[in-house]
Amino acid sequence: MQTQSPDMSHPTASGESPLHESSHVRLRSLIWFAVWFVIALIVIEASVYGMYRLYRHLAARASVPITGLTNSDVTHSVPPEPRLQPSLDHDSLPNTDLQAMRERDLADFRKRGWVDSHTGQVAIDEKTLDQVLKLTQPAAKKQ
């Protein structure tokens, strides 16, 4: 700790003011750090890339089947419902499926007698409607 102010009348041998603080960071050290950092970075990147290539090569050599099914089972099996459209054994598009569903529903309604033959409108009779409403309402709470 400095107790007196420095003598400002006499410059130091380097020509600097006595109040000038010398830099503690040396440029040579900073350059060496940057060089070694770049070298370490290159070595790490090369080793990671080498490991990636090795693991890819080992995985390709392993040749493990993705599924336990044989090729004939995979090509001839039909997935369960609902199937994506189009898929194996289901080549129709969604709008065709929707039209077919509407035709099946309309045929079912005709069979039950719910379709008016003159207008083609579906009309459910009151008895059936009451039964459906009774089934869908929650049971009355017993007190």
Residue, then its C-alpha position, 0 to 999 in steps of 0.5 A: m500500500q502506498t502511503q505517499s504520492p509518487d514523485m511526478s517530477h521524475p519519469t521512470a526508466s521506461g519513459e512511463s508516468p509513475l502512475h501508469e500500471s503495467s499490463h498483466v496480460r501478455l500477448r504471447s501467452l494469449i496467442w499460445f492459448a488460442v493456438w492450443f485451444v484451436i489444436a484441442l478443438i480440432v483433436i476433439e472434433a476429429s475424435v468425435y467424428g471418428m467415433y461416429r463413423l465407427y458406430r455407424h460401421l458397426a451398426a451396419r454390420a450388425s444387420v439386426p432385423i427391425t421386426g420378428l416377422t418374416n418378409s412374407d408375414v410383413t407383406h401379406s398382413v393387414p393392419p388392424e382397424p382403423r387403417l390409414q388411407p390408402s393402405l394395404d387392402h384399403d385403396s379408397l380415399p377418405n371421401t369415398d369411405l365417407q360416401a360408403m359409410r353414409e350409404r350403409d347408414l342410410a340402408d340401415f335406417r331404411k331397414r329399421g323404418w326410420v327413412d320417410s319414403h317420400t322425402g328421404q329424410v331420416a325420422i326416428d320415432e318417439k318410442t325409440l327416441d325416448q329409449v335412447l334418452k332414458l339410456t343417456q340420462p344419468a341415474a337419479k341419485k338415491q337419497 
